[in-house]
Amino acid sequence: MEDLLYTVPEVAKLLKVDNHKVYELIDKKILVGLKLGRLKVTRVELFKFLETYSGKDLSDLENIKELN
């Protein structure tokens, strides 16, 4: 059975970014997290994030753009 919940380090590893970037995505409400002991992200929310932001430049979270 696939995991339903991922910790911040697990999400960071899957997205190939550092933990700080995942916390920043959650703080800006770009990625939806939940607090259950430690901060976690559901599998559904991770896939929703990937689908919504595919083809976007997330380098500057205050100014998200389409990739050229």
Biopython code that builds the backbone (N, CA, C, O; Angstrom):
import numpy as np
from Bio.PDB.StructureBuilder import StructureBuilder

atoms = [
    (1, "MET", "N", (0.837, -1.176, 0.000)),
    (1, "MET", "CA", (0.000, 0.000, 0.000)),
    (1, "MET", "C", (0.888, 1.248, 0.000)),
    (1, "MET", "O", (1.874, 1.318, 0.734)),
    (2, "GLU", "N", (0.528, 2.227, -0.829)),
    (2, "GLU", "CA", (1.294, 3.467, -0.900)),
    (2, "GLU", "C", (0.991, 4.339, 0.313)),
    (2, "GLU", "O", (-0.110, 4.298, 0.861)),
    (3, "ASP", "N", (1.985, 5.131, 0.724)),
    (3, "ASP", "CA", (1.795, 6.040, 1.849)),
    (3, "ASP", "C", (0.704, 7.060, 1.538)),
    (3, "ASP", "O", (0.601, 7.552, 0.414)),
    (4, "LEU", "N", (-0.105, 7.370, 2.541)),
    (4, "LEU", "CA", (-1.136, 8.394, 2.407)),
    (4, "LEU", "C", (-0.642, 9.740, 2.904)),
    (4, "LEU", "O", (-1.123, 10.785, 2.466)),
    (5, "LEU", "N", (0.331, 9.717, 3.831)),
    (5, "LEU", "CA", (0.887, 10.931, 4.411)),
    (5, "LEU", "C", (2.394, 10.946, 4.223)),
    (5, "LEU", "O", (3.061, 9.916, 4.327)),
    (6, "TYR", "N", (2.917, 12.135, 3.943)),
    (6, "TYR", "CA", (4.355, 12.308, 3.790)),
    (6, "TYR", "C", (4.834, 13.397, 4.746)),
    (6, "TYR", "O", (4.164, 14.416, 4.913)),
    (7, "THR", "N", (5.980, 13.186, 5.367)),
    (7, "THR", "CA", (6.593, 14.214, 6.201)),
    (7, "THR", "C", (7.235, 15.264, 5.284)),
    (7, "THR", "O", (7.378, 15.045, 4.081)),
    (8, "VAL", "N", (7.610, 16.380, 5.855)),
    (8, "VAL", "CA", (8.262, 17.427, 5.068)),
    (8, "VAL", "C", (9.546, 16.904, 4.410)),
    (8, "VAL", "O", (9.748, 17.154, 3.222)),
    (9, "PRO", "N", (10.416, 16.192, 5.128)),
    (9, "PRO", "CA", (11.608, 15.658, 4.461)),
    (9, "PRO", "C", (11.274, 14.691, 3.309)),
    (9, "PRO", "O", (11.974, 14.668, 2.297)),
    (10, "GLU", "N", (10.219, 13.907, 3.463)),
    (10, "GLU", "CA", (9.828, 12.985, 2.385)),
    (10, "GLU", "C", (9.321, 13.760, 1.169)),
    (10, "GLU", "O", (9.641, 13.410, 0.033)),
    (11, "VAL", "N", (8.537, 14.805, 1.401)),
    (11, "VAL", "CA", (8.047, 15.638, 0.291)),
    (11, "VAL", "C", (9.224, 16.329, -0.394)),
    (11, "VAL", "O", (9.289, 16.391, -1.622)),
    (12, "ALA", "N", (10.145, 16.844, 0.406)),
    (12, "ALA", "CA", (11.328, 17.503, -0.153)),
    (12, "ALA", "C", (12.119, 16.547, -1.044)),
    (12, "ALA", "O", (12.570, 16.927, -2.125)),
    (13, "LYS", "N", (12.280, 15.329, -0.594)),
    (13, "LYS", "CA", (13.018, 14.341, -1.390)),
    (13, "LYS", "C", (12.276, 14.034, -2.692)),
    (13, "LYS", "O", (12.898, 13.942, -3.750)),
    (14, "LEU", "N", (10.957, 13.875, -2.622)),
    (14, "LEU", "CA", (10.165, 13.595, -3.819)),
    (14, "LEU", "C", (10.213, 14.750, -4.821)),
    (14, "LEU", "O", (10.276, 14.526, -6.030)),
    (15, "LEU", "N", (10.182, 15.990, -4.310)),
    (15, "LEU", "CA", (10.199, 17.168, -5.184)),
    (15, "LEU", "C", (11.616, 17.612, -5.549)),
    (15, "LEU", "O", (11.805, 18.516, -6.363)),
    (16, "LYS", "N", (12.614, 16.956, -4.928)),
    (16, "LYS", "CA", (14.026, 17.277, -5.166)),
    (16, "LYS", "C", (14.351, 18.728, -4.808)),
    (16, "LYS", "O", (15.025, 19.438, -5.554)),
    (17, "VAL", "N", (13.851, 19.143, -3.646)),
    (17, "VAL", "CA", (14.135, 20.462, -3.081)),
    (17, "VAL", "C", (14.520, 20.272, -1.617)),
    (17, "VAL", "O", (14.469, 19.158, -1.097)),
    (18, "ASP", "N", (14.906, 21.365, -0.954)),
    (18, "ASP", "CA", (15.231, 21.231, 0.476)),
    (18, "ASP", "C", (13.980, 21.415, 1.332)),
    (18, "ASP", "O", (12.948, 21.887, 0.854)),
    (19, "ASN", "N", (14.089, 21.035, 2.599)),
    (19, "ASN", "CA", (12.953, 21.126, 3.525)),
    (19, "ASN", "C", (12.407, 22.541, 3.608)),
    (19, "ASN", "O", (11.194, 22.740, 3.681)),
    (20, "HIS", "N", (13.312, 23.539, 3.598)),
    (20, "HIS", "CA", (12.894, 24.937, 3.699)),
    (20, "HIS", "C", (11.902, 25.300, 2.589)),
    (20, "HIS", "O", (10.926, 26.006, 2.842)),
    (21, "LYS", "N", (12.140, 24.828, 1.377)),
    (21, "LYS", "CA", (11.251, 25.139, 0.250)),
    (21, "LYS", "C", (9.860, 24.548, 0.486)),
    (21, "LYS", "O", (8.856, 25.187, 0.170)),
    (22, "VAL", "N", (9.793, 23.342, 1.035)),
    (22, "VAL", "CA", (8.500, 22.720, 1.329)),
    (22, "VAL", "C", (7.751, 23.533, 2.386)),
    (22, "VAL", "O", (6.555, 23.784, 2.243)),
    (23, "TYR", "N", (8.454, 23.943, 3.445)),
    (23, "TYR", "CA", (7.822, 24.782, 4.471)),
    (23, "TYR", "C", (7.325, 26.094, 3.864)),
    (23, "TYR", "O", (6.249, 26.578, 4.215)),
    (24, "GLU", "N", (8.107, 26.661, 2.959)),
    (24, "GLU", "CA", (7.722, 27.913, 2.295)),
    (24, "GLU", "C", (6.467, 27.703, 1.438)),
    (24, "GLU", "O", (5.562, 28.537, 1.454)),
    (25, "LEU", "N", (6.409, 26.604, 0.698)),
    (25, "LEU", "CA", (5.218, 26.290, -0.113)),
    (25, "LEU", "C", (3.983, 26.151, 0.770)),
    (25, "LEU", "O", (2.898, 26.603, 0.404)),
    (26, "ILE", "N", (4.148, 25.530, 1.923)),
    (26, "ILE", "CA", (3.026, 25.352, 2.854)),
    (26, "ILE", "C", (2.638, 26.695, 3.479)),
    (26, "ILE", "O", (1.452, 27.007, 3.587)),
    (27, "ASP", "N", (3.629, 27.491, 3.890)),
    (27, "ASP", "CA", (3.350, 28.804, 4.488)),
    (27, "ASP", "C", (2.592, 29.716, 3.530)),
    (27, "ASP", "O", (1.714, 30.468, 3.954)),
    (28, "LYS", "N", (2.925, 29.656, 2.242)),
    (28, "LYS", "CA", (2.278, 30.498, 1.231)),
    (28, "LYS", "C", (0.958, 29.896, 0.746)),
    (28, "LYS", "O", (0.296, 30.464, -0.123)),
    (29, "LYS", "N", (0.576, 28.736, 1.315)),
    (29, "LYS", "CA", (-0.656, 28.034, 0.959)),
    (29, "LYS", "C", (-0.690, 27.592, -0.504)),
    (29, "LYS", "O", (-1.755, 27.490, -1.114)),
    (30, "ILE", "N", (0.491, 27.334, -1.047)),
    (30, "ILE", "CA", (0.615, 26.783, -2.390)),
    (30, "ILE", "C", (0.498, 25.268, -2.324)),
    (30, "ILE", "O", (-0.057, 24.634, -3.221)),
    (31, "LEU", "N", (1.023, 24.703, -1.256)),
    (31, "LEU", "CA", (0.912, 23.275, -0.955)),
    (31, "LEU", "C", (0.191, 23.170, 0.384)),
    (31, "LEU", "O", (0.564, 23.840, 1.347)),
    (32, "VAL", "N", (-0.832, 22.337, 0.445)),
    (32, "VAL", "CA", (-1.648, 22.213, 1.653)),
    (32, "VAL", "C", (-1.048, 21.147, 2.572)),
    (32, "VAL", "O", (-0.857, 19.996, 2.179)),
    (33, "GLY", "N", (-0.761, 21.561, 3.796)),
    (33, "GLY", "CA", (-0.232, 20.637, 4.789)),
    (33, "GLY", "C", (-1.252, 20.400, 5.889)),
    (33, "GLY", "O", (-2.311, 21.027, 5.920)),
    (34, "LEU", "N", (-0.923, 19.500, 6.776)),
    (34, "LEU", "CA", (-1.742, 19.279, 7.966)),
    (34, "LEU", "C", (-0.815, 18.973, 9.128)),
    (34, "LEU", "O", (0.259, 18.397, 8.954)),
    (35, "LYS", "N", (-1.249, 19.369, 10.313)),
    (35, "LYS", "CA", (-0.437, 19.150, 11.509)),
    (35, "LYS", "C", (-1.003, 17.949, 12.245)),
    (35, "LYS", "O", (-2.120, 17.995, 12.759)),
    (36, "LEU", "N", (-0.241, 16.891, 12.292)),
    (36, "LEU", "CA", (-0.613, 15.675, 12.996)),
    (36, "LEU", "C", (0.657, 15.215, 13.695)),
    (36, "LEU", "O", (1.389, 14.361, 13.193)),
    (37, "GLY", "N", (0.901, 15.798, 14.863)),
    (37, "GLY", "CA", (2.209, 15.641, 15.491)),
    (37, "GLY", "C", (3.155, 16.592, 14.800)),
    (37, "GLY", "O", (3.322, 17.733, 15.232)),
    (38, "ARG", "N", (3.774, 16.134, 13.733)),
    (38, "ARG", "CA", (4.620, 16.976, 12.884)),
    (38, "ARG", "C", (3.841, 17.338, 11.630)),
    (38, "ARG", "O", (2.842, 16.698, 11.300)),
    (39, "LEU", "N", (4.303, 18.364, 10.938)),
    (39, "LEU", "CA", (3.658, 18.801, 9.702)),
    (39, "LEU", "C", (3.780, 17.713, 8.646)),
    (39, "LEU", "O", (4.849, 17.136, 8.448)),
    (40, "LYS", "N", (2.667, 17.442, 7.972)),
    (40, "LYS", "CA", (2.634, 16.401, 6.936)),
    (40, "LYS", "C", (1.852, 16.905, 5.729)),
    (40, "LYS", "O", (1.157, 17.919, 5.803)),
    (41, "VAL", "N", (1.977, 16.182, 4.617)),
    (41, "VAL", "CA", (1.249, 16.475, 3.388)),
    (41, "VAL", "C", (0.621, 15.168, 2.923)),
    (41, "VAL", "O", (1.277, 14.127, 2.898)),
    (42, "THR", "N", (-0.657, 15.235, 2.556)),
    (42, "THR", "CA", (-1.313, 14.025, 2.055)),
    (42, "THR", "C", (-0.880, 13.747, 0.624)),
    (42, "THR", "O", (-0.473, 14.650, -0.107)),
    (43, "ARG", "N", (-0.973, 12.518, 0.251)),
    (43, "ARG", "CA", (-0.654, 12.098, -1.123)),
    (43, "ARG", "C", (-1.541, 12.837, -2.115)),
    (43, "ARG", "O", (-1.072, 13.271, -3.167)),
    (44, "VAL", "N", (-2.824, 12.982, -1.782)),
    (44, "VAL", "CA", (-3.784, 13.675, -2.650)),
    (44, "VAL", "C", (-3.349, 15.122, -2.871)),
    (44, "VAL", "O", (-3.368, 15.606, -4.003)),
    (45, "GLU", "N", (-2.958, 15.817, -1.802)),
    (45, "GLU", "CA", (-2.539, 17.215, -1.918)),
    (45, "GLU", "C", (-1.245, 17.346, -2.705)),
    (45, "GLU", "O", (-1.077, 18.306, -3.457)),
    (46, "LEU", "N", (-0.335, 16.405, -2.548)),
    (46, "LEU", "CA", (0.906, 16.431, -3.312)),
    (46, "LEU", "C", (0.624, 16.299, -4.803)),
    (46, "LEU", "O", (1.186, 17.042, -5.607)),
    (47, "PHE", "N", (-0.236, 15.366, -5.179)),
    (47, "PHE", "CA", (-0.596, 15.202, -6.588)),
    (47, "PHE", "C", (-1.352, 16.424, -7.114)),
    (47, "PHE", "O", (-1.143, 16.838, -8.254)),
    (48, "LYS", "N", (-2.230, 17.004, -6.287)),
    (48, "LYS", "CA", (-2.971, 18.208, -6.677)),
    (48, "LYS", "C", (-2.002, 19.369, -6.928)),
    (48, "LYS", "O", (-2.155, 20.115, -7.896)),
    (49, "PHE", "N", (-1.007, 19.513, -6.052)),
    (49, "PHE", "CA", (0.019, 20.546, -6.220)),
    (49, "PHE", "C", (0.754, 20.346, -7.544)),
    (49, "PHE", "O", (0.921, 21.295, -8.311)),
    (50, "LEU", "N", (1.190, 19.127, -7.813)),
    (50, "LEU", "CA", (1.931, 18.844, -9.047)),
    (50, "LEU", "C", (1.091, 19.124, -10.287)),
    (50, "LEU", "O", (1.598, 19.655, -11.276)),
    (51, "GLU", "N", (-0.172, 18.774, -10.239)),
    (51, "GLU", "CA", (-1.058, 19.007, -11.384)),
    (51, "GLU", "C", (-1.311, 20.505, -11.586)),
    (51, "GLU", "O", (-1.278, 20.999, -12.713)),
    (52, "THR", "N", (-1.561, 21.212, -10.502)),
    (52, "THR", "CA", (-1.874, 22.644, -10.571)),
    (52, "THR", "C", (-0.682, 23.474, -11.034)),
    (52, "THR", "O", (-0.843, 24.410, -11.817)),
    (53, "TYR", "N", (0.506, 23.137, -10.556)),
    (53, "TYR", "CA", (1.679, 23.974, -10.820)),
    (53, "TYR", "C", (2.616, 23.401, -11.880)),
    (53, "TYR", "O", (3.728, 23.902, -12.047)),
    (54, "SER", "N", (2.199, 22.386, -12.582)),
    (54, "SER", "CA", (2.996, 21.858, -13.686)),
    (54, "SER", "C", (3.116, 22.944, -14.763)),
    (54, "SER", "O", (2.119, 23.565, -15.133)),
    (55, "GLY", "N", (4.321, 23.170, -15.257)),
    (55, "GLY", "CA", (4.546, 24.188, -16.275)),
    (55, "GLY", "C", (4.724, 25.589, -15.711)),
    (55, "GLY", "O", (4.715, 26.562, -16.465)),
    (56, "LYS", "N", (4.885, 25.709, -14.395)),
    (56, "LYS", "CA", (5.049, 27.009, -13.744)),
    (56, "LYS", "C", (6.468, 27.152, -13.210)),
    (56, "LYS", "O", (7.129, 26.162, -12.894)),
    (57, "ASP", "N", (6.924, 28.394, -13.114)),
    (57, "ASP", "CA", (8.202, 28.722, -12.506)),
    (57, "ASP", "C", (7.921, 29.136, -11.070)),
    (57, "ASP", "O", (7.344, 30.197, -10.832)),
    (58, "LEU", "N", (8.324, 28.311, -10.113)),
    (58, "LEU", "CA", (8.096, 28.562, -8.693)),
    (58, "LEU", "C", (9.350, 29.084, -7.997)),
    (58, "LEU", "O", (9.459, 28.998, -6.774)),
    (59, "SER", "N", (10.292, 29.621, -8.761)),
    (59, "SER", "CA", (11.519, 30.158, -8.165)),
    (59, "SER", "C", (11.216, 31.294, -7.200)),
    (59, "SER", "O", (11.830, 31.392, -6.138)),
    (60, "ASP", "N", (10.262, 32.160, -7.572)),
    (60, "ASP", "CA", (9.831, 33.278, -6.736)),
    (60, "ASP", "C", (8.357, 33.058, -6.424)),
    (60, "ASP", "O", (7.500, 33.275, -7.281)),
    (61, "LEU", "N", (8.058, 32.630, -5.207)),
    (61, "LEU", "CA", (6.672, 32.283, -4.848)),
    (61, "LEU", "C", (5.766, 33.494, -4.784)),
    (61, "LEU", "O", (4.545, 33.342, -4.745)),
    (62, "GLU", "N", (6.330, 34.698, -4.772)),
    (62, "GLU", "CA", (5.516, 35.915, -4.797)),
    (62, "GLU", "C", (5.144, 36.285, -6.232)),
    (62, "GLU", "O", (4.272, 37.125, -6.454)),
    (63, "ASN", "N", (5.805, 35.658, -7.199)),
    (63, "ASN", "CA", (5.603, 36.001, -8.610)),
    (63, "ASN", "C", (5.704, 34.733, -9.464)),
    (63, "ASN", "O", (6.665, 34.555, -10.212)),
    (64, "ILE", "N", (4.711, 33.861, -9.345)),
    (64, "ILE", "CA", (4.697, 32.593, -10.075)),
    (64, "ILE", "C", (4.353, 32.873, -11.532)),
    (64, "ILE", "O", (3.377, 33.561, -11.829)),
    (65, "LYS", "N", (5.166, 32.331, -12.439)),
    (65, "LYS", "CA", (4.986, 32.579, -13.876)),
    (65, "LYS", "C", (4.895, 31.263, -14.639)),
    (65, "LYS", "O", (5.271, 30.198, -14.148)),
    (66, "GLU", "N", (4.385, 31.381, -15.847)),
    (66, "GLU", "CA", (4.409, 30.252, -16.783)),
    (66, "GLU", "C", (5.844, 30.065, -17.261)),
    (66, "GLU", "O", (6.574, 31.040, -17.436)),
    (67, "LEU", "N", (6.250, 28.817, -17.471)),
    (67, "LEU", "CA", (7.562, 28.558, -18.067)),
    (67, "LEU", "C", (7.499, 28.897, -19.544)),
    (67, "LEU", "O", (6.485, 28.672, -20.204)),
    (68, "ASN", "N", (8.564, 29.425, -20.039)),
    (68, "ASN", "CA", (8.625, 29.763, -21.477)),
    (68, "ASN", "C", (9.135, 28.598, -22.263)),
    (68, "ASN", "O", (9.258, 28.685, -23.485)),
]
sb = StructureBuilder()
sb.init_structure("model")
sb.init_model(0)
sb.init_chain("A")
sb.init_seg("    ")
for serial, (resi, resn, name, xyz) in enumerate(atoms, 1):
    if name == "N":
        sb.init_residue(resn, " ", resi, " ")
    sb.init_atom(name, np.array(xyz, "f"), 0.0, 1.0, " ", f" {name:<3s}", serial, name[0])
structure = sb.get_structure()
